[in-house]
Each structure stands twice: as structure tokens, then as C-alpha cells.
Amino acid sequence: MPVARTQYVNNFRGINERLVLGTSLTETTSLDNVIVRDGVVRGRFGISKFDSISTAERDTPIIGHAAFYRATTQTTSLLRFSPTKVKVWNATTHVWDDITGTALNGVAATRPQSVNGGENDFLAFTNEGKDRPRKYTGTGNTAVLGGTPPYAKSIGYWKGFLALGNTSAAGTTFLPLNLVLSDDPDNVWEVCSTADGTVVTLVLNESPGEILAMDVQGEALLVYKSDAIIEIRLSGNATRFSRYKLDFPLGIMAPLSLQSIPNFGHIFLASDRNLYVTQGRRVTPLPPKVQKSLREVMTVAKAPFCRSSIDVDKEEYHLYYQRVGSSFMDGEIIFNYRTGEFSRELYPVEFNAAQGFRASATTAWRLVASTSTLTYEIGLGTDDDGTTVSRFYDFDWSKLGMPGDGWLTGVELVFTRNRDLRVRVSVGLDKSSKFLYSKVFTLQGGDPDEVDVKVQWHPPSPLFGSWFRFRVEMYHDSSTNVVELKEFNPEFIPVTQASETLDKPMNALSA
């Protein structure tokens, strides 16, 4: 009797939409609603209405979020923007309090930007130049910054300066190359002002593209234009500021895709619809593992409106993108910036805004995202606010490490043991779209002292073929645990080692 060979597969690497089939069992071109982290495939949690708030926003659509961290209290206020209003989450009364003051003039397509004002102890924000930049101090309503600041489409804070990019004196004609910096941003915005403050205007004419976003990295302010990245530094001489155009031939496409990652760099969606990371003066593309989703699934018209967030606790960058047939963002790319793994999520709702925040210094990091009318917490519950989540991970077409044809006798899968979880395992043969011999297993296990449970899947009889594909579907019956797949060990008998007593299918005998 021939002996089956076992191939041991672990340390999974997540999605790779450019994977050449048959080259790796640790990556896949096909997964949805699972997160690969630290080599383990985990079914994702669901989404639930944030703080159980079910009252729909009337000033639609919700277009942005901001997290205002106050060092004096070590707490964070979560803000929500709509075209004409600003609201703040009230954790005590479980509502969104209106803090707008004078109504804003935004529209549905407005992409608000915000920044903590450092020692000024306020959050400053702009709504793409629809109104003059405003501040929120943590109490009362928002108010326009003092000193008549220019209208601006981009905002940043660096070394005591509030920086406004792509500015206009009256809100009509914008100067897309202008960067205006004030070290007294609630009082002084005029260069000739007699007040005790410094205002500098830099014209970033190293390229013709407009200023879209900016963020701090180390000692520098990096200004992201539509066709370039400009580094600004304090020079220490009479000019005070030095400028350097990074050796990068593209610009940023989605201003709200820009995220500053602690001890890593800036991640952003560039004008070629690929993700890049800026580390110092070096800009490099992330591996093109989600390139199809970003360049072939997402439309060019919607790419500038991508939203993003980061999860500091899990070391993840999240990019929300639009899929074919959707108006807003119902797909999500997750990149673990420590381990390099990619995952993909799909949602039954479309998001217009996203934010990560920590409510206080001792609480866990949380992710929220908003549709036109409601805000949801990401990673909470078993389903997507009542909609069942389809979670699956495919082990892509492979010859299971053996040359030629052979018989598949079974597969052993190793999961973290938990009685409230189930999985369904099935197989595809020779590039057929059908999955066969589906079997459901509980992950309860027999020994309560064991951490893991082994699942043994076997077909009714050995399956003859050249190419095999496996699907693992995950079912969560508890809101506190998720399926965790750790190992995948298929058993295979190559045709060259099979005995004549092992039956071949008719197509193999006729060959």
C-alpha cells in the first residue's frame, strides 16, 4: 500500500493578488473577511453601531472624523464632520453633540483634514477651503482661528508652526503652491502684523502640482503634492527654512490615505494607485500584493476619496476603497506594517469616513468608520450589524509540492480550540470552479487542557488530479472569539509511487 506524503504548511502570509498559482501555499489570491497576522489566519469580527448610537445623522453625508488628544487630560475627543456640521461623541449620554457654532459650507465631496495644535491645546481643521480654518478646544463650539487665517485645503502642525497649504485670501482664487506657516496660529496670519508672531509663506514651485496633504516625519515636514513630495526643514540661517524635492516621480492621489506610522514612515496612495511608504528621503512601493483591488477594481474617479486609519495596537494600516458598483468605500485593505502581511475585508455598507483613536491612555485602540448616516465600530460582534459575514480563506491551486498527477487522501488542519467556533472544509479539482466534499467541524476538541485542535478532512475515497484547491469557511457563534487557522497539512500520493491496486479514475486510465 503506498504511503501518502504530508506537506506541512504554516506561517501564512496573506493575500497576494499577483501570485503565480502553484508557487506558494503560504499566500493566496482568494480570501475575504479574514485577517492574516503573525502567520495565523483569523476570521474577522463584525461591525456594530458605535456606542449603540442608532440615531441617523440628518446633515448627510458624514464626510470625516478627527481624534483630538489632549495631553493635559490624557483623553481623546472623537469628532465627526458632515458638510455643514461638526459633532463630538459624548460617552456619558451616548449621543453626538453638535459643536459647530456657525454652520460650515462643505459639500458631500469635501475631504476634511485636522491636526492637533500641540502646545496650543486645540484641534485645528479645514474643509478643503470651504471655510476658514477652525479650532476646537475641547469645550464649547468650534471657532475660526484668530488673526484671519487664509482659506486652505490642507493643514499640518510642525515645530510650533501651524501650516496651511493650497491657500486663498478670500476663498475664491486658490494658490495651489503656497504653504503658509504661523507660530502664533490663533492670533497672527499677516506677514506685516505688529503682533508678536512669525508668519512665513513658502511657494513650493519645485513642481507645478497642488498641495494636497502634509505630515511630520522626524525633524521634517513632508508636503505631499499631486506630483511631488517636498521636504521642509528649519535651516538655522537667515532664510530659516530649507526645501528638498524627494526623488519620487509621483504625487499623492488620496489626501486622506496619508497616515504617519510610528517608527515606520508615511503610507499613502500615490497617483498611480499603488501604496507607497516614505521613510526619510526614500519613497518605496509596498509589495504589489493588492494591486488588482486598487488598480483594476477601484475606479480612477473614486480613488482620490479613499479613507484610511491605523491600529497602533495591532500595527496595521487600513485603507478603505471603492469596489465596482459602489458609490463609496465598501472594501478594505489591511497591511501589517511590522510583518508585511496583507488582508482584505468586504462590507455590506459603504464608508465615507474612518478614524483610529484611543479614548484614554489606558484603553485599547479602537477603529470607527461612518456611512452617510451612521458611525460603526470596526471589529465588534459576530456579524455586520445584522448581516452575516462570509469569511473564507482559499489555499490556491497547487500540485501540493509534488510533480505530476496523484491522489489526495486528506488534509489535517490545526486551529485554536474553542467550542463556539465552526469551520467548513471543501476541495476543488483541476481548475474547476466547484468545491466538493464539504464537511463541517466544530473546534471544541476533546481535551480541555489543549490549546489547539486538529481537524482531519478526508474525501470518500482518494481524489485523483493534477491541481487542488481548498476552501476553509469560518463561522463565529460567539462575539468574543474568532477562528484561528495555524497549520494546513495536505496528504498526497504521487502517481509515480502509487501501486497498481490504487484505482485511477477513467480519465487517468484512458490517458
FENFENZI-V663302 format. One record per pair of residues at least 4 apart in sequence whose C-alpha atoms are under 7 Angstrom apart, sorted by the first residue. I is the first residue (numbers start at 1). GAP is how many residues later the second one is. D is the distance in whole Angstrom. If there is no record, write none. Layout:
i->{I	I}
gap->{GAP	GAP}
d->{D	D}
//
This chain:
i->{1	2	2	2	3	4	4	4	5	5	5	6	6	6	6	7	7	7	8	8	9	9	9	9	9	10	10	10	10	10	11	11	11	12	12	12	12	12	13	13	13	13	13	14	14	14	14	14	14	15	15	15	15	15	15	15	15	16	16	16	16	16	17	17	17	17	17	18	19	21	21	21	22	22	22	25	25	28	28	28	29	30	30	31	31	31	32	32	32	32	32	32	33	33	33	33	33	33	33	33	34	34	34	34	34	34	34	34	35	35	35	35	35	36	36	36	36	36	36	37	37	38	40	40	40	41	41	41	42	42	42	42	43	43	43	43	43	44	44	45	45	45	45	45	46	46	46	46	46	46	46	47	47	47	47	47	47	47	47	47	48	48	48	48	48	48	49	49	49	49	49	49	50	50	50	51	53	53	56	56	57	57	59	59	59	60	60	60	61	61	61	61	62	62	62	62	62	62	62	62	63	63	63	63	63	63	63	64	64	64	64	64	64	64	64	65	65	65	65	65	65	66	66	66	66	66	67	67	67	67	67	68	68	68	68	68	69	69	69	69	70	70	70	70	74	74	75	75	75	76	76	76	77	77	78	78	79	79	79	79	80	80	80	81	81	81	82	83	83	83	83	83	84	84	84	84	85	85	85	86	86	86	87	87	87	87	87	88	88	88	88	89	89	89	90	90	90	90	99	99	99	100	100	101	101	101	104	105	105	106	106	106	110	110	111	111	112	112	112	113	113	113	113	113	114	114	114	114	114	115	115	115	115	115	115	116	116	116	117	117	117	117	117	121	122	122	122	123	123	123	124	124	124	124	125	125	125	126	126	126	126	126	126	126	127	127	128	128	128	129	129	129	129	130	131	132	132	132	132	133	133	133	133	134	134	134	134	135	135	135	135	136	136	136	145	145	145	146	146	147	147	147	147	148	149	150	150	150	151	151	151	151	151	152	152	152	152	152	153	153	153	153	154	154	154	154	154	155	155	155	155	155	156	156	156	156	156	157	157	157	158	158	158	160	161	161	161	162	162	162	162	163	163	163	163	164	164	164	165	165	165	165	166	166	166	166	166	166	166	166	167	167	167	167	168	168	168	168	176	176	177	177	177	177	177	178	178	178	178	179	179	179	180	180	180	181	181	181	182	182	182	182	182	183	183	183	184	184	185	188	188	188	189	190	191	191	206	207	207	209	209	209	210	210	211	211	211	211	212	212	212	212	213	213	213	213	214	214	214	214	215	215	215	216	216	216	217	217	219	220	220	220	221	221	221	222	222	222	222	223	223	223	224	224	224	224	224	225	225	225	226	226	226	227	227	227	227	228	228	228	228	229	229	229	230	230	230	230	231	231	231	232	232	232	232	233	233	233	234	234	234	235	235	235	236	246	248	250	250	251	251	252	252	252	252	253	253	253	253	254	254	254	254	254	256	256	256	257	257	257	257	257	257	258	258	258	259	259	259	259	260	260	260	261	261	264	265	265	265	266	266	266	267	267	267	267	268	268	268	269	269	269	269	270	270	270	273	273	274	274	275	275	276	276	276	276	277	277	277	277	278	278	278	279	290	291	292	292	293	293	294	297	297	298	298	298	298	298	299	302	306	306	306	306	307	307	307	307	308	308	308	308	309	309	309	309	309	309	310	310	310	310	311	311	311	311	311	312	312	313	315	315	315	316	316	316	316	317	317	317	317	318	318	318	318	319	319	319	320	320	320	320	320	321	321	321	321	322	322	322	322	322	323	323	328	328	328	329	329	329	330	330	330	330	330	330	331	331	331	332	332	332	333	333	333	334	334	334	335	335	335	335	336	336	336	349	350	351	351	351	352	352	352	353	353	354	354	354	355	355	355	356	356	356	356	357	357	357	358	358	358	358	359	367	367	368	368	368	368	369	369	369	369	370	370	370	371	381	382	382	382	383	383	383	384	384	391	391	392	392	392	392	393	393	393	394	394	394	395	395	395	396	396	397	397	397	398	398	398	399	399	399	399	402	404	405	405	405	405	406	406	406	406	406	406	406	407	407	407	407	407	407	407	408	408	408	408	408	408	409	409	409	409	409	409	410	410	410	410	410	411	411	411	411	411	411	412	412	412	412	412	412	412	413	413	413	413	413	413	414	414	414	414	414	414	414	414	415	415	415	415	415	415	416	416	416	416	416	417	417	417	417	417	417	418	418	419	419	419	420	420	420	421	421	421	421	421	421	422	422	422	422	422	422	422	423	423	423	423	423	423	423	424	424	424	424	424	424	424	425	425	425	425	425	425	426	426	426	426	426	426	426	426	427	427	427	427	427	427	427	428	428	428	428	428	428	428	428	429	429	429	429	430	430	430	430	431	437	443	445	464	464	474	476	493	493	494	498	504	504	505	506	507}
gap->{498	495	496	497	490	487	488	489	486	487	488	483	484	485	486	482	483	484	480	481	16	17	478	479	480	16	29	476	477	478	15	28	29	14	15	27	28	29	13	14	23	26	328	13	14	22	327	328	329	12	13	14	15	16	274	327	328	11	12	13	273	274	12	272	273	274	275	271	10	375	376	377	375	376	377	370	371	366	367	368	367	363	364	361	362	363	312	313	314	359	360	361	10	11	311	312	313	357	358	359	7	8	9	10	309	311	357	358	6	7	8	9	308	4	5	6	305	306	307	4	304	301	444	445	446	443	444	445	440	441	442	443	348	431	439	440	441	335	438	334	335	336	337	437	332	333	334	335	336	337	338	329	330	331	332	333	334	336	337	338	328	329	332	333	336	337	4	5	326	327	328	336	325	326	327	43	41	42	317	318	316	317	23	24	25	22	312	313	21	47	311	312	19	20	290	291	308	309	310	311	18	19	45	47	48	289	290	16	17	18	47	48	288	289	290	14	15	16	288	289	290	12	13	14	48	289	9	10	11	12	290	8	9	10	48	55	5	6	7	8	4	5	6	51	286	287	284	285	286	282	283	284	11	12	10	11	7	8	9	10	6	7	8	4	5	6	4	21	22	23	24	25	19	20	21	22	15	18	19	12	13	14	9	10	11	12	13	8	9	10	11	6	7	8	4	5	6	7	41	42	43	41	42	40	41	42	27	25	26	4	21	24	17	18	16	17	14	15	16	12	13	14	41	42	9	10	11	12	41	8	9	10	40	41	42	6	7	8	4	5	6	7	40	16	13	14	15	12	13	14	9	10	11	12	8	9	10	6	7	8	26	27	28	29	4	26	24	25	26	22	23	24	42	41	20	12	17	18	19	11	12	16	18	8	9	10	11	7	8	9	10	5	6	7	4	40	41	40	41	39	40	41	42	41	40	17	18	19	16	17	18	19	20	12	13	14	15	16	12	13	14	59	10	11	12	58	59	8	9	10	58	59	6	7	8	58	59	4	5	6	4	58	63	23	20	21	22	19	20	21	23	16	17	18	19	15	16	17	13	14	15	46	8	9	10	11	12	13	44	45	7	8	9	11	4	5	6	7	34	35	26	27	28	33	34	23	24	25	26	22	23	24	20	21	22	18	19	20	6	7	16	17	18	14	15	16	4	13	4	5	7	9	10	9	8	9	39	20	21	16	17	18	15	16	12	13	14	15	12	13	14	43	10	11	12	42	7	8	9	10	6	7	8	4	5	6	4	5	14	11	12	13	10	11	12	7	8	9	10	6	7	8	4	5	6	27	28	4	26	27	25	26	27	22	23	24	25	20	21	22	23	16	17	22	13	14	15	16	12	13	14	9	10	11	12	8	9	10	6	7	8	5	6	7	4	35	35	20	21	19	20	16	17	18	19	16	17	18	51	15	49	50	51	52	50	51	52	11	12	49	50	51	62	8	9	10	7	8	9	50	5	6	7	4	5	15	12	13	14	11	12	13	8	9	10	11	7	8	9	4	5	6	7	4	5	6	21	22	17	20	10	11	7	8	9	10	6	7	8	9	4	5	6	4	4	4	4	5	4	5	4	26	27	5	23	24	25	26	4	20	13	14	15	23	12	13	46	47	10	11	12	46	8	9	10	45	46	47	6	7	8	46	4	5	6	45	54	4	53	52	21	22	23	18	19	20	21	17	18	19	20	14	15	16	17	13	14	15	9	10	11	12	13	8	9	10	11	4	6	7	8	9	7	8	22	23	24	21	22	23	16	17	18	19	20	21	14	15	16	12	13	14	10	11	12	8	9	10	5	6	7	8	4	5	6	22	21	18	19	20	18	19	20	16	17	14	15	16	12	13	14	9	10	11	12	8	9	10	5	6	7	8	4	10	11	7	8	9	10	6	7	8	9	4	5	6	4	98	94	96	97	4	5	6	4	5	82	83	79	80	81	82	78	79	80	76	77	78	74	75	76	73	74	70	71	72	69	70	71	4	67	68	69	92	62	60	61	89	90	58	59	60	86	87	88	89	55	56	57	58	85	86	87	54	55	56	83	84	85	49	50	53	54	82	83	47	48	49	80	81	45	46	47	78	79	80	42	43	44	45	76	77	78	41	42	43	74	75	76	38	39	40	41	71	72	73	74	37	38	39	69	70	71	35	36	37	68	69	26	27	28	34	35	36	25	26	23	24	25	56	57	58	21	22	54	55	56	62	18	19	20	21	52	53	54	17	18	19	49	50	51	52	14	15	16	17	48	49	50	13	14	15	46	47	48	9	10	11	12	13	44	45	46	8	9	10	41	42	43	44	4	5	6	7	8	40	41	42	36	38	39	40	35	36	37	38	36	22	10	8	40	41	9	6	4	5	4	4	4	5	4	4	4}
d->{7	7	5	6	7	6	5	5	5	5	6	6	6	4	6	5	6	7	6	5	7	7	6	5	6	7	7	6	5	6	7	4	6	4	6	4	6	7	6	5	7	6	5	5	6	5	5	5	6	6	5	6	7	7	7	5	6	6	6	5	4	6	5	5	6	7	6	6	6	7	6	7	6	4	6	6	7	7	6	6	7	7	6	6	5	6	6	6	7	6	6	7	6	6	6	4	6	7	5	7	7	5	4	5	7	7	6	7	6	5	6	6	5	6	5	6	6	7	6	7	7	7	6	6	5	6	5	7	6	5	5	6	6	6	6	5	7	7	7	5	5	6	6	7	7	5	5	5	5	4	5	6	6	5	6	5	6	6	5	6	5	5	6	7	6	5	6	7	6	4	6	7	6	5	5	6	7	7	5	6	5	6	6	7	7	6	6	6	6	6	4	6	6	4	7	7	7	7	5	6	6	5	7	7	7	5	5	6	5	7	7	6	7	5	7	5	5	6	6	6	6	6	5	7	6	7	6	6	5	6	6	5	5	6	6	6	7	6	4	6	5	6	6	7	6	6	6	4	7	7	5	6	7	7	6	6	7	6	4	6	6	5	6	6	5	7	6	7	6	4	5	6	5	4	6	6	5	6	6	6	6	5	6	5	4	5	7	5	5	7	7	6	5	6	5	5	6	6	6	4	6	6	5	5	6	7	7	6	6	6	7	6	6	6	6	6	6	4	6	6	6	6	7	6	7	6	4	6	7	6	5	6	7	6	6	6	5	6	6	5	6	6	6	7	6	5	4	5	5	6	7	6	4	7	6	6	6	7	5	7	7	7	7	7	7	7	6	4	7	5	5	5	6	7	6	6	6	6	5	6	6	7	6	6	5	4	5	6	6	6	6	7	5	7	7	7	5	4	5	6	4	5	6	6	5	6	6	5	5	5	6	7	5	6	6	6	4	6	6	6	7	7	6	5	7	6	5	6	5	6	7	7	6	5	7	6	6	6	5	6	7	6	6	6	6	5	4	6	5	6	6	7	6	4	7	6	5	6	6	4	6	6	6	5	4	6	5	7	7	5	5	5	7	6	7	6	4	6	5	6	5	5	6	6	6	7	6	5	6	6	5	6	6	4	6	6	5	6	7	6	6	4	7	6	6	7	6	5	7	7	7	6	6	7	5	7	7	7	7	6	5	5	5	6	7	6	4	7	6	5	7	6	6	5	7	5	7	6	4	5	6	6	7	6	5	6	6	7	7	6	6	5	6	5	7	7	6	5	6	6	5	6	6	5	7	7	6	6	5	6	4	5	6	7	5	4	7	7	6	6	4	6	6	6	7	6	5	6	6	5	6	7	6	5	7	6	5	7	6	5	6	5	5	5	5	6	7	7	6	6	6	7	6	4	5	6	5	4	5	6	6	4	6	6	6	5	6	5	6	6	5	5	7	7	6	4	6	5	7	7	6	5	7	5	6	7	6	5	5	5	5	7	7	6	4	7	6	6	7	6	6	5	6	6	6	7	6	6	7	7	6	6	7	6	4	5	6	6	6	7	6	4	7	6	7	6	5	6	5	6	5	6	6	7	7	5	5	6	6	7	7	6	5	7	6	5	6	6	5	4	6	6	6	5	7	6	5	6	6	5	6	6	6	5	7	6	6	7	7	6	6	6	7	6	5	4	6	6	5	6	7	7	6	5	7	6	5	7	6	7	6	4	6	5	6	5	6	6	6	4	6	6	7	6	5	6	6	5	5	6	6	5	7	6	4	6	6	5	6	6	5	6	6	5	7	6	5	6	7	6	5	7	5	5	7	7	6	6	5	4	6	5	7	5	5	6	4	6	6	5	6	7	6	4	6	6	5	7	6	6	5	6	6	6	5	7	6	4	6	6	5	7	7	6	4	6	6	5	6	7	5	6	5	5	6	6	6	5	7	6	4	6	6	5	7	6	4	6	6	5	6	5	7	6	5	5	5	5	7	7	6	5	6	7	6	6	5	6	6	6	6	7	7	5	4	4	6	5	4	6	6	5	6	5	5	6	6	5	6	6	7	5	7	6	6	6	4	6	6	5	6	5	7	5	4	6	7	6	5	6	6	5	6	6	5	7	5	5	6	7	6	5	6	6	5	5	7	6	5	6	5	5	6	6	4	6	5	7	5	6	6	6	5	5	5	5	7	5	4	7	5	6	6	6	6	5	6	6	7	6	4	6	6	5	7	6	5	7	7	5	5	6	6	5	4	6	6	5	7	6	5	7	6	5	7	6	6	6	4	7	6	5	7	5	5	7	7	6	4	6	6	7	6	5	6	6	5	6	6	6	5	7	6	6	5	6	7	6	6	5	7	7	6	6	7	7	6	7	6	6	6	6	6}
//
